[in-house]
Amino acid sequence: MVELRPLPVDEPVAHELLAEYFAMRAAAFPGQAYTTVFPAPTVFEAPSGVFVVVYDDEGIPVGCGGIRRIADGPLGVRYEIKHLYLRPETRGRGWGRLILDDLERRAREWDAAELVLDTHHTLEAAGGLYASAGFREIEPYNDNPNATRWYARRLAGVDDAR
């Protein structure tokens, strides 16, 4: 059975997955100018955030993702999705959506009104995942040099009049 476990981002297994993700992005990034920044562990500590690792049916860690609280937006409490990654051999099984749904659930538990994320246009599968999950493209909310697209998703229960 596939399992999601919250882990400190500096735990060896979480760090290994992040290193793989950063290496993959750096190798494929246009112009080879990808900026790698390993996150501080405190960024992903509840209730400011969480980092989860997905384990496959054999208990092997195969992916990760996190949310971190950022400055409130016009709708209120805002969390940002970060470092959603699955090892290439595990893609297409719905596990990216599993991670995304788990992160959304956790954000809701902390009264999030909105989830945001940034990504690069070359990550087409990720863009498809976000669109299918109800994210819409927005104006940039940060100055991430690795991003070319920004997305947001209003969470249910948020007053549309705000």
Rosetta constraint file for C-alpha pairs under 8 A:
AtomPair CA 1 CA 56 HARMONIC 6.74 0.50
AtomPair CA 1 CA 57 HARMONIC 4.53 0.50
AtomPair CA 1 CA 58 HARMONIC 7.77 0.50
AtomPair CA 2 CA 54 HARMONIC 6.97 0.50
AtomPair CA 2 CA 55 HARMONIC 5.64 0.50
AtomPair CA 2 CA 56 HARMONIC 4.70 0.50
AtomPair CA 2 CA 57 HARMONIC 5.11 0.50
AtomPair CA 2 CA 59 HARMONIC 7.81 0.50
AtomPair CA 3 CA 54 HARMONIC 5.63 0.50
AtomPair CA 3 CA 55 HARMONIC 5.17 0.50
AtomPair CA 3 CA 56 HARMONIC 6.73 0.50
AtomPair CA 3 CA 57 HARMONIC 7.85 0.50
AtomPair CA 4 CA 52 HARMONIC 6.17 0.50
AtomPair CA 4 CA 53 HARMONIC 5.58 0.50
AtomPair CA 4 CA 54 HARMONIC 4.44 0.50
AtomPair CA 4 CA 55 HARMONIC 6.31 0.50
AtomPair CA 4 CA 99 HARMONIC 7.51 0.50
AtomPair CA 5 CA 52 HARMONIC 5.28 0.50
AtomPair CA 5 CA 53 HARMONIC 5.36 0.50
AtomPair CA 5 CA 54 HARMONIC 6.48 0.50
AtomPair CA 5 CA 55 HARMONIC 7.89 0.50
AtomPair CA 6 CA 50 HARMONIC 6.59 0.50
AtomPair CA 6 CA 51 HARMONIC 5.51 0.50
AtomPair CA 6 CA 52 HARMONIC 4.14 0.50
AtomPair CA 6 CA 53 HARMONIC 6.31 0.50
AtomPair CA 7 CA 11 HARMONIC 6.77 0.50
AtomPair CA 7 CA 14 HARMONIC 7.05 0.50
AtomPair CA 7 CA 50 HARMONIC 7.74 0.50
AtomPair CA 7 CA 51 HARMONIC 5.84 0.50
AtomPair CA 7 CA 52 HARMONIC 5.76 0.50
AtomPair CA 7 CA 53 HARMONIC 6.80 0.50
AtomPair CA 8 CA 14 HARMONIC 7.32 0.50
AtomPair CA 8 CA 41 HARMONIC 6.33 0.50
AtomPair CA 8 CA 44 HARMONIC 7.20 0.50
AtomPair CA 8 CA 45 HARMONIC 7.48 0.50
AtomPair CA 8 CA 50 HARMONIC 7.93 0.50
AtomPair CA 8 CA 51 HARMONIC 6.56 0.50
AtomPair CA 9 CA 14 HARMONIC 5.42 0.50
AtomPair CA 9 CA 15 HARMONIC 6.27 0.50
AtomPair CA 9 CA 39 HARMONIC 7.48 0.50
AtomPair CA 9 CA 40 HARMONIC 7.71 0.50
AtomPair CA 9 CA 41 HARMONIC 5.44 0.50
AtomPair CA 9 CA 44 HARMONIC 6.96 0.50
AtomPair CA 9 CA 51 HARMONIC 6.16 0.50
AtomPair CA 10 CA 14 HARMONIC 6.34 0.50
AtomPair CA 10 CA 15 HARMONIC 5.50 0.50
AtomPair CA 10 CA 40 HARMONIC 7.97 0.50
AtomPair CA 10 CA 41 HARMONIC 6.07 0.50
AtomPair CA 11 CA 15 HARMONIC 6.02 0.50
AtomPair CA 12 CA 16 HARMONIC 5.98 0.50
AtomPair CA 13 CA 17 HARMONIC 6.36 0.50
AtomPair CA 13 CA 61 HARMONIC 7.30 0.50
AtomPair CA 14 CA 18 HARMONIC 6.25 0.50
AtomPair CA 14 CA 53 HARMONIC 6.76 0.50
AtomPair CA 14 CA 64 HARMONIC 7.27 0.50
AtomPair CA 15 CA 19 HARMONIC 6.06 0.50
AtomPair CA 16 CA 20 HARMONIC 6.28 0.50
AtomPair CA 17 CA 21 HARMONIC 6.20 0.50
AtomPair CA 17 CA 62 HARMONIC 7.69 0.50
AtomPair CA 17 CA 63 HARMONIC 6.61 0.50
AtomPair CA 17 CA 64 HARMONIC 6.92 0.50
AtomPair CA 17 CA 85 HARMONIC 7.80 0.50
AtomPair CA 18 CA 22 HARMONIC 6.08 0.50
AtomPair CA 18 CA 38 HARMONIC 7.68 0.50
AtomPair CA 18 CA 64 HARMONIC 7.83 0.50
AtomPair CA 18 CA 83 HARMONIC 7.27 0.50
AtomPair CA 18 CA 85 HARMONIC 7.98 0.50
AtomPair CA 19 CA 23 HARMONIC 6.04 0.50
AtomPair CA 20 CA 24 HARMONIC 6.07 0.50
AtomPair CA 21 CA 25 HARMONIC 6.21 0.50
AtomPair CA 21 CA 83 HARMONIC 7.64 0.50
AtomPair CA 21 CA 85 HARMONIC 6.35 0.50
AtomPair CA 22 CA 26 HARMONIC 6.02 0.50
AtomPair CA 22 CA 36 HARMONIC 6.29 0.50
AtomPair CA 23 CA 27 HARMONIC 6.10 0.50
AtomPair CA 24 CA 28 HARMONIC 6.37 0.50
AtomPair CA 25 CA 29 HARMONIC 5.61 0.50
AtomPair CA 25 CA 34 HARMONIC 6.97 0.50
AtomPair CA 26 CA 32 HARMONIC 6.18 0.50
AtomPair CA 26 CA 33 HARMONIC 7.19 0.50
AtomPair CA 26 CA 34 HARMONIC 5.08 0.50
AtomPair CA 26 CA 35 HARMONIC 7.72 0.50
AtomPair CA 26 CA 36 HARMONIC 7.98 0.50
AtomPair CA 27 CA 32 HARMONIC 6.77 0.50
AtomPair CA 28 CA 32 HARMONIC 7.24 0.50
AtomPair CA 29 CA 33 HARMONIC 6.71 0.50
AtomPair CA 29 CA 34 HARMONIC 6.00 0.50
AtomPair CA 34 CA 145 HARMONIC 7.90 0.50
AtomPair CA 34 CA 146 HARMONIC 6.10 0.50
AtomPair CA 35 CA 145 HARMONIC 7.26 0.50
AtomPair CA 35 CA 146 HARMONIC 6.63 0.50
AtomPair CA 39 CA 43 HARMONIC 6.95 0.50
AtomPair CA 40 CA 44 HARMONIC 7.77 0.50
AtomPair CA 41 CA 45 HARMONIC 6.93 0.50
AtomPair CA 43 CA 48 HARMONIC 6.43 0.50
AtomPair CA 43 CA 49 HARMONIC 6.13 0.50
AtomPair CA 43 CA 50 HARMONIC 7.93 0.50
AtomPair CA 43 CA 68 HARMONIC 6.05 0.50
AtomPair CA 43 CA 69 HARMONIC 7.88 0.50
AtomPair CA 44 CA 48 HARMONIC 6.23 0.50
AtomPair CA 44 CA 49 HARMONIC 4.04 0.50
AtomPair CA 44 CA 50 HARMONIC 4.33 0.50
AtomPair CA 44 CA 51 HARMONIC 5.71 0.50
AtomPair CA 44 CA 66 HARMONIC 7.03 0.50
AtomPair CA 44 CA 67 HARMONIC 6.84 0.50
AtomPair CA 44 CA 68 HARMONIC 5.81 0.50
AtomPair CA 45 CA 49 HARMONIC 4.99 0.50
AtomPair CA 45 CA 50 HARMONIC 5.48 0.50
AtomPair CA 45 CA 51 HARMONIC 7.92 0.50
AtomPair CA 46 CA 50 HARMONIC 5.90 0.50
AtomPair CA 47 CA 110 HARMONIC 6.66 0.50
AtomPair CA 48 CA 68 HARMONIC 5.72 0.50
AtomPair CA 48 CA 69 HARMONIC 5.15 0.50
AtomPair CA 49 CA 66 HARMONIC 7.15 0.50
AtomPair CA 49 CA 67 HARMONIC 5.16 0.50
AtomPair CA 49 CA 68 HARMONIC 4.10 0.50
AtomPair CA 49 CA 69 HARMONIC 5.93 0.50
AtomPair CA 49 CA 79 HARMONIC 7.88 0.50
AtomPair CA 50 CA 66 HARMONIC 5.49 0.50
AtomPair CA 50 CA 67 HARMONIC 5.60 0.50
AtomPair CA 50 CA 68 HARMONIC 6.69 0.50
AtomPair CA 50 CA 103 HARMONIC 7.93 0.50
AtomPair CA 51 CA 64 HARMONIC 7.23 0.50
AtomPair CA 51 CA 65 HARMONIC 5.77 0.50
AtomPair CA 51 CA 66 HARMONIC 4.09 0.50
AtomPair CA 51 CA 67 HARMONIC 6.62 0.50
AtomPair CA 52 CA 64 HARMONIC 5.51 0.50
AtomPair CA 52 CA 65 HARMONIC 5.59 0.50
AtomPair CA 52 CA 66 HARMONIC 6.03 0.50
AtomPair CA 52 CA 99 HARMONIC 7.65 0.50
AtomPair CA 53 CA 61 HARMONIC 6.56 0.50
AtomPair CA 53 CA 62 HARMONIC 7.46 0.50
AtomPair CA 53 CA 63 HARMONIC 5.69 0.50
AtomPair CA 53 CA 64 HARMONIC 4.32 0.50
AtomPair CA 53 CA 65 HARMONIC 6.81 0.50
AtomPair CA 54 CA 61 HARMONIC 5.76 0.50
AtomPair CA 54 CA 62 HARMONIC 5.87 0.50
AtomPair CA 54 CA 63 HARMONIC 5.15 0.50
AtomPair CA 54 CA 64 HARMONIC 5.89 0.50
AtomPair CA 54 CA 95 HARMONIC 7.87 0.50
AtomPair CA 54 CA 99 HARMONIC 7.37 0.50
AtomPair CA 55 CA 59 HARMONIC 5.12 0.50
AtomPair CA 55 CA 60 HARMONIC 5.09 0.50
AtomPair CA 55 CA 61 HARMONIC 4.26 0.50
AtomPair CA 55 CA 62 HARMONIC 5.71 0.50
AtomPair CA 55 CA 63 HARMONIC 7.28 0.50
AtomPair CA 56 CA 60 HARMONIC 5.40 0.50
AtomPair CA 56 CA 61 HARMONIC 6.45 0.50
AtomPair CA 56 CA 62 HARMONIC 6.51 0.50
AtomPair CA 62 CA 86 HARMONIC 5.85 0.50
AtomPair CA 62 CA 87 HARMONIC 5.53 0.50
AtomPair CA 62 CA 90 HARMONIC 7.03 0.50
AtomPair CA 63 CA 84 HARMONIC 7.55 0.50
AtomPair CA 63 CA 85 HARMONIC 5.27 0.50
AtomPair CA 63 CA 86 HARMONIC 4.09 0.50
AtomPair CA 63 CA 87 HARMONIC 6.00 0.50
AtomPair CA 64 CA 83 HARMONIC 6.98 0.50
AtomPair CA 64 CA 84 HARMONIC 5.68 0.50
AtomPair CA 64 CA 85 HARMONIC 5.35 0.50
AtomPair CA 64 CA 86 HARMONIC 6.61 0.50
AtomPair CA 64 CA 99 HARMONIC 7.30 0.50
AtomPair CA 65 CA 81 HARMONIC 7.32 0.50
AtomPair CA 65 CA 82 HARMONIC 5.99 0.50
AtomPair CA 65 CA 83 HARMONIC 5.00 0.50
AtomPair CA 65 CA 84 HARMONIC 4.08 0.50
AtomPair CA 65 CA 85 HARMONIC 6.31 0.50
AtomPair CA 65 CA 99 HARMONIC 6.66 0.50
AtomPair CA 65 CA 100 HARMONIC 7.80 0.50
AtomPair CA 65 CA 103 HARMONIC 7.86 0.50
AtomPair CA 66 CA 81 HARMONIC 5.74 0.50
AtomPair CA 66 CA 82 HARMONIC 5.14 0.50
AtomPair CA 66 CA 83 HARMONIC 6.36 0.50
AtomPair CA 66 CA 84 HARMONIC 6.91 0.50
AtomPair CA 66 CA 103 HARMONIC 6.72 0.50
AtomPair CA 67 CA 79 HARMONIC 6.02 0.50
AtomPair CA 67 CA 80 HARMONIC 5.27 0.50
AtomPair CA 67 CA 81 HARMONIC 4.48 0.50
AtomPair CA 67 CA 82 HARMONIC 5.80 0.50
AtomPair CA 67 CA 103 HARMONIC 6.45 0.50
AtomPair CA 67 CA 107 HARMONIC 7.53 0.50
AtomPair CA 68 CA 79 HARMONIC 5.34 0.50
AtomPair CA 68 CA 80 HARMONIC 5.33 0.50
AtomPair CA 68 CA 81 HARMONIC 6.77 0.50
AtomPair CA 68 CA 82 HARMONIC 7.52 0.50
AtomPair CA 69 CA 77 HARMONIC 7.79 0.50
AtomPair CA 69 CA 78 HARMONIC 6.04 0.50
AtomPair CA 69 CA 79 HARMONIC 4.32 0.50
AtomPair CA 69 CA 80 HARMONIC 6.24 0.50
AtomPair CA 70 CA 78 HARMONIC 5.93 0.50
AtomPair CA 70 CA 79 HARMONIC 5.69 0.50
AtomPair CA 70 CA 80 HARMONIC 6.57 0.50
AtomPair CA 71 CA 77 HARMONIC 7.55 0.50
AtomPair CA 71 CA 78 HARMONIC 6.58 0.50
AtomPair CA 72 CA 76 HARMONIC 5.17 0.50
AtomPair CA 72 CA 77 HARMONIC 4.77 0.50
AtomPair CA 72 CA 78 HARMONIC 5.11 0.50
AtomPair CA 73 CA 77 HARMONIC 6.59 0.50
AtomPair CA 73 CA 78 HARMONIC 6.10 0.50
AtomPair CA 73 CA 114 HARMONIC 7.94 0.50
AtomPair CA 74 CA 162 HARMONIC 7.25 0.50
AtomPair CA 75 CA 113 HARMONIC 5.90 0.50
AtomPair CA 75 CA 114 HARMONIC 6.82 0.50
AtomPair CA 75 CA 158 HARMONIC 7.33 0.50
AtomPair CA 75 CA 162 HARMONIC 6.20 0.50
AtomPair CA 76 CA 112 HARMONIC 7.27 0.50
AtomPair CA 76 CA 113 HARMONIC 5.61 0.50
AtomPair CA 76 CA 114 HARMONIC 7.37 0.50
AtomPair CA 77 CA 111 HARMONIC 6.71 0.50
AtomPair CA 77 CA 112 HARMONIC 4.72 0.50
AtomPair CA 77 CA 113 HARMONIC 5.26 0.50
AtomPair CA 77 CA 114 HARMONIC 6.63 0.50
AtomPair CA 78 CA 112 HARMONIC 5.53 0.50
AtomPair CA 78 CA 113 HARMONIC 6.07 0.50
AtomPair CA 78 CA 114 HARMONIC 4.98 0.50
AtomPair CA 78 CA 115 HARMONIC 5.81 0.50
AtomPair CA 78 CA 116 HARMONIC 7.24 0.50
AtomPair CA 79 CA 107 HARMONIC 6.74 0.50
AtomPair CA 79 CA 112 HARMONIC 6.60 0.50
AtomPair CA 79 CA 114 HARMONIC 6.57 0.50
AtomPair CA 79 CA 115 HARMONIC 5.06 0.50
AtomPair CA 79 CA 116 HARMONIC 6.36 0.50
AtomPair CA 80 CA 115 HARMONIC 5.66 0.50
AtomPair CA 80 CA 116 HARMONIC 4.80 0.50
AtomPair CA 80 CA 117 HARMONIC 5.35 0.50
AtomPair CA 81 CA 103 HARMONIC 7.75 0.50
AtomPair CA 81 CA 115 HARMONIC 6.96 0.50
AtomPair CA 81 CA 116 HARMONIC 6.29 0.50
AtomPair CA 81 CA 117 HARMONIC 5.18 0.50
AtomPair CA 82 CA 117 HARMONIC 6.93 0.50
AtomPair CA 84 CA 96 HARMONIC 7.36 0.50
AtomPair CA 84 CA 99 HARMONIC 7.71 0.50
AtomPair CA 84 CA 100 HARMONIC 7.92 0.50
AtomPair CA 85 CA 96 HARMONIC 7.46 0.50
AtomPair CA 86 CA 90 HARMONIC 6.45 0.50
AtomPair CA 86 CA 91 HARMONIC 6.29 0.50
AtomPair CA 86 CA 95 HARMONIC 7.82 0.50
AtomPair CA 86 CA 96 HARMONIC 6.92 0.50
AtomPair CA 87 CA 91 HARMONIC 6.82 0.50
AtomPair CA 91 CA 95 HARMONIC 7.31 0.50
AtomPair CA 91 CA 96 HARMONIC 7.65 0.50
AtomPair CA 94 CA 98 HARMONIC 6.35 0.50
AtomPair CA 95 CA 99 HARMONIC 6.23 0.50
AtomPair CA 96 CA 100 HARMONIC 6.18 0.50
AtomPair CA 96 CA 129 HARMONIC 7.68 0.50
AtomPair CA 97 CA 101 HARMONIC 5.94 0.50
AtomPair CA 97 CA 129 HARMONIC 7.01 0.50
AtomPair CA 97 CA 133 HARMONIC 7.88 0.50
AtomPair CA 98 CA 102 HARMONIC 6.17 0.50
AtomPair CA 99 CA 103 HARMONIC 6.17 0.50
AtomPair CA 100 CA 104 HARMONIC 6.19 0.50
AtomPair CA 101 CA 105 HARMONIC 6.17 0.50
AtomPair CA 102 CA 106 HARMONIC 6.32 0.50
AtomPair CA 103 CA 107 HARMONIC 6.18 0.50
AtomPair CA 104 CA 108 HARMONIC 6.19 0.50
AtomPair CA 104 CA 115 HARMONIC 7.53 0.50
AtomPair CA 105 CA 109 HARMONIC 6.38 0.50
AtomPair CA 106 CA 110 HARMONIC 6.64 0.50
AtomPair CA 107 CA 111 HARMONIC 6.53 0.50
AtomPair CA 107 CA 112 HARMONIC 5.30 0.50
AtomPair CA 107 CA 115 HARMONIC 7.86 0.50
AtomPair CA 108 CA 112 HARMONIC 5.06 0.50
AtomPair CA 108 CA 113 HARMONIC 7.48 0.50
AtomPair CA 108 CA 155 HARMONIC 7.66 0.50
AtomPair CA 112 CA 155 HARMONIC 7.32 0.50
AtomPair CA 113 CA 154 HARMONIC 6.19 0.50
AtomPair CA 113 CA 155 HARMONIC 5.38 0.50
AtomPair CA 113 CA 156 HARMONIC 7.80 0.50
AtomPair CA 113 CA 157 HARMONIC 7.91 0.50
AtomPair CA 113 CA 158 HARMONIC 5.94 0.50
AtomPair CA 114 CA 152 HARMONIC 6.83 0.50
AtomPair CA 114 CA 153 HARMONIC 5.64 0.50
AtomPair CA 114 CA 154 HARMONIC 4.58 0.50
AtomPair CA 114 CA 155 HARMONIC 5.43 0.50
AtomPair CA 115 CA 152 HARMONIC 5.58 0.50
AtomPair CA 115 CA 153 HARMONIC 5.22 0.50
AtomPair CA 115 CA 154 HARMONIC 6.61 0.50
AtomPair CA 115 CA 155 HARMONIC 7.35 0.50
AtomPair CA 116 CA 150 HARMONIC 7.40 0.50
AtomPair CA 116 CA 151 HARMONIC 5.54 0.50
AtomPair CA 116 CA 152 HARMONIC 4.22 0.50
AtomPair CA 116 CA 153 HARMONIC 6.39 0.50
AtomPair CA 117 CA 150 HARMONIC 5.85 0.50
AtomPair CA 117 CA 151 HARMONIC 5.36 0.50
AtomPair CA 117 CA 152 HARMONIC 6.52 0.50
AtomPair CA 118 CA 144 HARMONIC 7.88 0.50
AtomPair CA 118 CA 147 HARMONIC 5.76 0.50
AtomPair CA 118 CA 148 HARMONIC 7.47 0.50
AtomPair CA 118 CA 149 HARMONIC 5.72 0.50
AtomPair CA 118 CA 150 HARMONIC 4.34 0.50
AtomPair CA 118 CA 151 HARMONIC 6.20 0.50
AtomPair CA 119 CA 123 HARMONIC 7.22 0.50
AtomPair CA 119 CA 127 HARMONIC 7.76 0.50
AtomPair CA 119 CA 146 HARMONIC 7.40 0.50
AtomPair CA 119 CA 147 HARMONIC 4.90 0.50
AtomPair CA 119 CA 148 HARMONIC 6.28 0.50
AtomPair CA 119 CA 149 HARMONIC 5.37 0.50
AtomPair CA 119 CA 150 HARMONIC 6.37 0.50
AtomPair CA 120 CA 146 HARMONIC 6.62 0.50
AtomPair CA 120 CA 147 HARMONIC 4.74 0.50
AtomPair CA 120 CA 148 HARMONIC 4.84 0.50
AtomPair CA 120 CA 149 HARMONIC 5.78 0.50
AtomPair CA 121 CA 127 HARMONIC 7.48 0.50
AtomPair CA 121 CA 147 HARMONIC 7.83 0.50
AtomPair CA 121 CA 148 HARMONIC 5.97 0.50
AtomPair CA 121 CA 149 HARMONIC 6.32 0.50
AtomPair CA 123 CA 127 HARMONIC 6.35 0.50
AtomPair CA 124 CA 128 HARMONIC 6.22 0.50
AtomPair CA 125 CA 129 HARMONIC 6.22 0.50
AtomPair CA 126 CA 130 HARMONIC 6.22 0.50
AtomPair CA 127 CA 131 HARMONIC 6.16 0.50
AtomPair CA 128 CA 132 HARMONIC 6.08 0.50
AtomPair CA 129 CA 133 HARMONIC 6.21 0.50
AtomPair CA 130 CA 134 HARMONIC 6.52 0.50
AtomPair CA 130 CA 135 HARMONIC 5.33 0.50
AtomPair CA 130 CA 136 HARMONIC 7.94 0.50
AtomPair CA 130 CA 151 HARMONIC 7.93 0.50
AtomPair CA 131 CA 135 HARMONIC 5.06 0.50
AtomPair CA 131 CA 136 HARMONIC 6.47 0.50
AtomPair CA 134 CA 153 HARMONIC 6.23 0.50
AtomPair CA 135 CA 151 HARMONIC 5.79 0.50
AtomPair CA 135 CA 152 HARMONIC 5.19 0.50
AtomPair CA 135 CA 153 HARMONIC 4.58 0.50
AtomPair CA 136 CA 151 HARMONIC 5.26 0.50
AtomPair CA 136 CA 152 HARMONIC 5.54 0.50
AtomPair CA 136 CA 153 HARMONIC 6.45 0.50
AtomPair CA 137 CA 149 HARMONIC 7.07 0.50
AtomPair CA 137 CA 150 HARMONIC 5.71 0.50
AtomPair CA 137 CA 151 HARMONIC 4.38 0.50
AtomPair CA 137 CA 152 HARMONIC 6.55 0.50
AtomPair CA 138 CA 149 HARMONIC 7.85 0.50
AtomPair CA 138 CA 150 HARMONIC 5.49 0.50
AtomPair CA 138 CA 151 HARMONIC 5.26 0.50
AtomPair CA 138 CA 152 HARMONIC 6.49 0.50
AtomPair CA 139 CA 150 HARMONIC 6.40 0.50
AtomPair CA 140 CA 149 HARMONIC 7.32 0.50
AtomPair CA 140 CA 150 HARMONIC 5.55 0.50
AtomPair CA 141 CA 150 HARMONIC 7.35 0.50
AtomPair CA 154 CA 158 HARMONIC 7.19 0.50
